[in-house]
């Protein structure tokens, strides 16, 4: 895998300070990224019930800047079918091939087997929406959720058509919960692996003796991105590497240095 086979995008959850949709897109392009994944949330950048209304405008802005939109990152749970369908329609109008959909939190109040079965039933409906609108739904390996581990994420997606349901691998999240061998995670997800989120995290022990995690610079956390990139090369991954770096650094400086770092690893 050579650098030209992989593209780099920004999830705008880390770009709030850039301003409006247009300002954010212009800044992301100025920094040298190939794509932009919009945060779909009432706070910013686009509310889920407004995606259809602004789809033509957002798509035009991004096309004019030669920015692809690989994913719309929603916070919608798999049972929120009406809003999922609205976002899918908007994504299609933007020329965006995928949206993020979330699996439920695990609180311990409901048995995991029941949670999985309920989520599978909900994803069956999401798969139908995906076929209808030609927009894929992606689950992310995310701490606190039943799919924190790629093993459970695979259990959730494996029954479905990978053209309709896929997965986002987030090694930084897996440091917090769901850790497994990087390559095993990639191999397990196989054709469902559609995107990789890029950030880093680590654990520290406080003066009170309690352990807590924190997000860190890409070069500093528990994820060895050189190792991850080498495994991505081995499996032939050619999708997006999407920056979601929550390290406490101004966005422009962080995104610029992160892009140079990731390109150096490729």
Steps between C-alpha positions, in 0.01 A plus 500: 500500500640835397399838635298581187266206572389644833318827551484725805192669642392697806202420721374848582440414865861623538448809283231696683725804528518539121148648489230447240468207263663701221780630722565152635512342155734772374734455796507121472590530131761767572666261746536244222234241581314307229169463680277621777263302724232733630382479859124448484374635830270784616800686646717506186560470208172371358190392693367158395156638410663771282730280292257476208443876499868587473620199300521675163683799645747292704563269207568795271740660750699179530505429127628852431786435742565150362415355842334160520244423772573137592256489793244700695570423865167494680427418863179321405429164659411209275132518600458865387392395154312813394799728561744243358297500179498882486878510542544229237294701254713806575820301470395376158428855387848606619670212322597345833507117504462429873368615836598398851228332707551412865442179688365526857694574816574209730393593853469155659126545540417283200662168414746531213336218302168680505667825398671334207181333379306827523773688315512235227126541446543877475793467260290278275271800450801728451628263232171542314538878517854467372385299198228753430724806515834348391671637814690268735457503880820466704542390863808623688713318757422736788549475874184472707306332220427135442731510198798640690699196388537422130394146593154622602484751215561206266225305674265792426592545133587152373142398417452794266608595151834688526372727223235620748648463850865560589738594779732778610813382680614743771824384665501799737160398635622142535776617738220606734282191446497210257873447450614212282783432257479768231539262209255248644243780525557594136484141380188433704314798355621407153272640226303696760799725579421829329677770698770554762479781755832650603566610857695378802439441867671366809442416864653672802479431872400797712616597849184334634613170350223496239566446132354728235547543127583811305526583133854575387702609199524235232867432577451473877215263583471123522421455131818449299373645174800372308399145595134565417592647161723204420216259577264708284754466220511123550124460467490734198292775659445793263227697676506820699705581808277748681648734759303502827786615722364638829843598638486843663674688218361778275324335206700658216839409644383153603345411166799628305758309705284187511466492122876530455556225758251258345638560152850429630381159622360418157 
